[in-house]
Amino acid sequence: MAAPPGGGALRPQDRARRAARAPVLAAAAVVAFTGVVALSNPFEHHLTPPCPFHAVTGLWCPLCGGTRAVWAASHGQFRLMLQANALLPLIAIGVAWWWLAWLGRATGWWRLPALRGRAVGTIVVTVLIAFTVLRNLPGFSGLAPPSVA
């Protein structure tokens, strides 16, 4: 890291500002993606390539319908969001927690427990597998995403 002009050490607020760059850029990318999805309608046309898992197996993966769920959430249509992908709220909470923990650790502003480790990984994989199995069972077809026109 280069010294600031004048050769002195960085002030704590300057260090925190530099440390916050990566988390802020990541958040900006998520906001930009959400904006693109909100301005388009993935229920009318595909915004992303088709899911390779669904193309090969005909089954819905845990992320199928995610783009449509983001669109519905950005338009305040929460019932449609849950129909498109019922995991979106959990994914959003997990990503928000992870991002806040990252920003806090990077800047030193706060410390949240990081969502990592074997137990967290086991829980995430179990939930993803269970959701995938359930949304592909005939009795739980309501968990399958709506089709694109």
C-alpha positions in Angstrom: 0.0 0.0 0.0 1.5 3.3 -1.0 1.9 6.1 1.6 -0.4 9.1 1.2 1.0 12.3 -0.2 3.3 13.9 2.3 4.8 10.6 3.4 2.6 10.2 6.6 0.7 7.1 7.7 -2.9 6.6 6.6 -5.5 8.0 9.0 -7.9 5.3 10.4 -10.9 6.7 8.4 -8.8 6.5 5.1 -7.8 2.9 5.9 -11.5 2.0 6.6 -12.5 3.7 3.3 -9.9 1.7 1.3 -10.9 -1.5 3.1 -14.5 -0.9 2.2 -13.9 -0.7 -1.5 -14.2 -4.4 -2.3 -17.4 -5.0 -0.3 -18.9 -1.8 -1.7 -18.0 -2.8 -5.3 -19.6 -6.2 -4.7 -22.8 -4.6 -3.4 -22.8 -2.2 -6.4 -22.6 -5.2 -8.8 -25.6 -6.9 -7.0 -27.6 -3.6 -7.2 -26.7 -3.3 -10.9 -27.8 -6.8 -11.6 -31.0 -6.3 -9.7 -31.7 -3.1 -11.6 -31.2 -4.8 -15.0 -33.6 -7.6 -13.9 -36.1 -5.1 -12.5 -36.1 -3.2 -15.8 -36.6 -6.4 -17.9 -39.3 -9.0 -17.4 -37.9 -12.5 -17.2 -41.4 -13.9 -17.3 -41.6 -12.7 -20.9 -38.2 -13.7 -22.1 -35.0 -15.3 -20.8 -32.5 -12.8 -19.3 -29.9 -15.5 -18.5 -28.9 -18.7 -20.2 -31.2 -21.7 -19.4 -30.2 -23.7 -16.4 -27.9 -26.5 -17.6 -29.1 -28.9 -14.8 -32.7 -28.4 -15.9 -31.7 -28.7 -19.6 -30.0 -32.1 -19.0 -32.2 -33.6 -16.4 -35.6 -31.9 -16.8 -35.5 -31.3 -13.0 -35.5 -27.9 -11.2 -32.3 -27.0 -9.4 -32.5 -24.8 -6.2 -31.7 -21.7 -8.2 -34.2 -22.2 -11.1 -36.6 -19.3 -11.1 -34.2 -17.1 -9.2 -34.1 -14.3 -11.8 -37.9 -14.3 -11.9 -38.0 -14.2 -8.1 -35.7 -11.2 -8.1 -37.9 -9.4 -10.6 -41.0 -10.1 -8.6 -39.4 -9.0 -5.3 -38.2 -5.8 -7.0 -41.8 -5.1 -8.0 -43.2 -5.8 -4.6 -44.9 -9.0 -5.8 -43.8 -11.2 -2.9 -46.3 -14.0 -3.5 -45.0 -14.3 -7.1 -41.4 -14.2 -5.7 -42.1 -17.1 -3.5 -43.8 -19.0 -6.3 -40.8 -18.4 -8.6 -38.2 -19.4 -6.0 -39.2 -19.9 -2.3 -35.5 -19.9 -1.3 -34.9 -16.3 -2.4 -35.6 -14.8 1.0 -33.3 -17.2 2.8 -30.6 -16.7 0.1 -31.0 -12.9 0.4 -30.7 -13.0 4.2 -27.6 -15.2 4.0 -25.9 -13.0 1.4 -26.8 -9.9 3.4 -25.3 -11.4 6.6 -22.2 -12.6 4.8 -21.7 -9.1 3.1 -22.2 -7.2 6.4 -19.7 -9.6 8.1 -17.2 -9.0 5.3 -17.6 -5.2 5.4 -17.3 -5.2 9.2 -14.2 -7.3 9.2 -12.6 -5.3 6.4 -13.2 -1.9 8.0 -13.0 -2.9 11.7 -16.4 -1.1 12.2 -18.1 -4.2 13.7 -17.8 -8.0 14.0 -20.5 -10.4 13.0 -20.0 -14.1 13.2 -18.9 -15.3 9.7 -21.2 -17.8 8.0 -18.6 -20.5 7.3 -17.3 -23.7 8.6 -18.4 -27.3 8.3 -21.7 -26.9 10.2 -22.8 -24.0 8.0 -21.7 -25.8 4.8 -23.6 -29.0 5.9 -26.8 -26.9 6.6 -26.6 -25.1 3.3 -26.0 -28.3 1.3 -28.8 -30.1 3.1 -31.3 -27.2 2.5 -30.4 -27.0 -1.2 -30.7 -30.8 -1.7 -34.0 -30.9 0.3 -35.5 -28.0 -1.7 -34.3 -29.5 -5.0 -35.9 -32.9 -4.1 -39.2 -31.3 -2.8 -39.7 -29.0 -5.8 -39.4 -31.9 -8.2 -41.9 -34.2 -6.4 -45.4 -34.3 -7.8 -47.1 -33.3 -4.5 -44.9 -30.2 -4.2 -45.1 -28.8 -7.8 -46.1 -25.5 -6.3 -42.4 -25.1 -5.5 -41.5 -25.4 -9.2 -40.9 -22.0 -10.9 -43.6 -20.7 -13.3 -42.7 -21.1 -17.0 -41.3 -18.4 -19.2 -43.7 -17.3 -22.0 
